[in-house]
Amino acid sequence: MLSIKDINDEYIGQVGINQIYWKSKLGRISIVIGNKKYQGKGYAQAALKEILKIALKDLKFHKVWVITVETNKKMKHLLKK
């Protein structure tokens, strides 16, 4: 789990890889932007880009997945990019 911070080092949320199954090289990505003033500002998009780089390039994962609730339109939109 990694912290997401703004340029002033203020805590915004967390991003991480959970439920890792090393044998098959797969895991679940989680992103939480807890402070609502930072939602919709591109922080989740930047965090997703970086955690995907770690999972797919550095850790050589074959597959990652994300779980979200049906009503989380911002996350669903982010995952379509």
Secondary structure, 3 states (H helix, E strand, C coil): CEEEECCCCCEEEEEEEEEEECCCCEEEEEEEECCHHHCCCCHHHHHHHHHHHHHHHHCCCCEEECCCCCCCHHHHHHHHC
